[in-house]
Amino acid sequence: MSRLAEDNRRFARWSRDHGRTVRGYLLAMTRREDLADDLTQEVFCRAWRARRRYREQGNARAYLLKIADRLVYDRGRKAGREVNFNEESWQQIEPESRTAEPSESLLQAEAAGQLTVALSGLSSVQRRVLLLRYYGQMTFSEIAQTIGCPLNTALSHCRRGLLALRKTLVENVP
Amino acid sequence: MSEAPDTRLQHRLELATSADLAADALPDVQTDALREGWLALGQLLEEAQPASHGPLHLRSAPWEKTTRRRQLAVVVGVAAVMMACMTAGWSFWWMNRPDQMAAPDLVPESTPPSLPADRSQQTAVSDGPDELAWDDTLDQRLASAGQEVVRIQQSWDGLDDAFDAVYRGIELVEEDIEGNTL
């Protein structure tokens, strides 16, 4: 099989197996579907351009999420501000280019609202650590390497983030 | 100096955030609290996701674009080669087409036909299928006759110039005789 055909197959498989996970991570980080779609496209484009440098190590999902995380972080940094998890901040960075589709169900809309509130109470680093752990199932060493901090710092962020979420979502539930 | 990893915390967090964990596997209350926060986050993330039906479809897969570009390049290359072959073949046919091969030999202008006219040639021409066809031999004879006339005229002009010189000399002698200068 030619190298191009092999690459084609691999990326088609990645799109099928990990596309939704990558989009879910980006949607959780940006809370905007149009932006998540654009960034998902960009993630796979970047992975394709870098395919010659990729070495198969069995964790394509983590690889793609690292690209996604870097993409989100760079977008926010270019705008000269921290990536704050709220729609208003992202609206200033990336003005919505098309009309957002209405939520598919009331339950989903309610969950989306609660998620926005919960994650907005975390720092950007805490969000990145928790979402990379959830979507990428990365080890804490990999997470620390991805976000560029020591391992103990990543562990600390994760612990504080989980306790804050428990307080918001579990203790404060009427 | 790098800090020694907090292995205890790392182990606790790995347990609390593991994908599948038995309920009685949590070692202490702190890990249990972390696990509660983790499960609540997971539940919200799942509920907040838009309903999905099947795998994600990208707007344009870059690997498909590359394949399409290569296929297009191959098609364009083959078409260009075919066009070049057709052009070369047509040019070769045009240069060697049948009407070009049977063209009659032209009579050179430097050898006019002999006078008087060769009636047998005229007859052969006039007896041809087209009696009104242009007679090149007649045209050539007219041209040679004109050239002869021009040659004779030029020779007369030369003689005229010579006579002018003689007349002028005679006039000079008469002037001398009248002026008693001889």
Boltz contact constraints between the chains, C-beta under 6 A:
constraints:
  - contact:
      token1: [A, 8]
      token2: [B, 63]
      max_distance: 6.0
  - contact:
      token1: [A, 11]
      token2: [B, 63]
      max_distance: 6.0
  - contact:
      token1: [A, 15]
      token2: [B, 58]
      max_distance: 6.0
  - contact:
      token1: [A, 16]
      token2: [B, 55]
      max_distance: 6.0
  - contact:
      token1: [A, 19]
      token2: [B, 56]
      max_distance: 6.0
  - contact:
      token1: [A, 20]
      token2: [B, 52]
      max_distance: 6.0
  - contact:
      token1: [A, 20]
      token2: [B, 56]
      max_distance: 6.0
  - contact:
      token1: [A, 23]
      token2: [B, 56]
      max_distance: 6.0
  - contact:
      token1: [A, 24]
      token2: [B, 49]
      max_distance: 6.0
  - contact:
      token1: [A, 41]
      token2: [B, 58]
      max_distance: 6.0
  - contact:
      token1: [A, 41]
      token2: [B, 59]
      max_distance: 6.0
  - contact:
      token1: [A, 44]
      token2: [B, 58]
      max_distance: 6.0
  - contact:
      token1: [A, 45]
      token2: [B, 62]
      max_distance: 6.0
  - contact:
      token1: [A, 48]
      token2: [B, 62]
      max_distance: 6.0
  - contact:
      token1: [A, 48]
      token2: [B, 63]
      max_distance: 6.0
  - contact:
      token1: [A, 104]
      token2: [B, 50]
      max_distance: 6.0
  - contact:
      token1: [A, 104]
      token2: [B, 51]
      max_distance: 6.0
  - contact:
      token1: [A, 111]
      token2: [B, 44]
      max_distance: 6.0
  - contact:
      token1: [A, 111]
      token2: [B, 47]
      max_distance: 6.0
  - contact:
      token1: [A, 111]
      token2: [B, 48]
      max_distance: 6.0
  - contact:
      token1: [A, 112]
      token2: [B, 48]
      max_distance: 6.0
  - contact:
      token1: [A, 114]
      token2: [B, 44]
      max_distance: 6.0
  - contact:
      token1: [A, 115]
      token2: [B, 44]
      max_distance: 6.0
  - contact:
      token1: [A, 115]
      token2: [B, 48]
      max_distance: 6.0
  - contact:
      token1: [A, 133]
      token2: [B, 17]
      max_distance: 6.0
  - contact:
      token1: [A, 140]
      token2: [B, 10]
      max_distance: 6.0
  - contact:
      token1: [A, 151]
      token2: [B, 5]
      max_distance: 6.0
  - contact:
      token1: [A, 152]
      token2: [B, 3]
      max_distance: 6.0
  - contact:
      token1: [A, 152]
      token2: [B, 6]
      max_distance: 6.0
  - contact:
      token1: [A, 155]
      token2: [B, 6]
      max_distance: 6.0
  - contact:
      token1: [A, 155]
      token2: [B, 9]
      max_distance: 6.0
  - contact:
      token1: [A, 155]
      token2: [B, 10]
      max_distance: 6.0
  - contact:
      token1: [A, 155]
      token2: [B, 13]
      max_distance: 6.0
  - contact:
      token1: [A, 158]
      token2: [B, 13]
      max_distance: 6.0
  - contact:
      token1: [A, 162]
      token2: [B, 34]
      max_distance: 6.0
  - contact:
      token1: [A, 162]
      token2: [B, 37]
      max_distance: 6.0
  - contact:
      token1: [A, 162]
      token2: [B, 38]
      max_distance: 6.0
  - contact:
      token1: [A, 165]
      token2: [B, 37]
      max_distance: 6.0
  - contact:
      token1: [A, 165]
      token2: [B, 40]
      max_distance: 6.0
  - contact:
      token1: [A, 165]
      token2: [B, 41]
      max_distance: 6.0
  - contact:
      token1: [A, 166]
      token2: [B, 33]
      max_distance: 6.0
  - contact:
      token1: [A, 166]
      token2: [B, 36]
      max_distance: 6.0
  - contact:
      token1: [A, 166]
      token2: [B, 37]
      max_distance: 6.0
  - contact:
      token1: [A, 169]
      token2: [B, 40]
      max_distance: 6.0
  - contact:
      token1: [A, 170]
      token2: [B, 36]
      max_distance: 6.0
  - contact:
      token1: [A, 170]
      token2: [B, 40]
      max_distance: 6.0
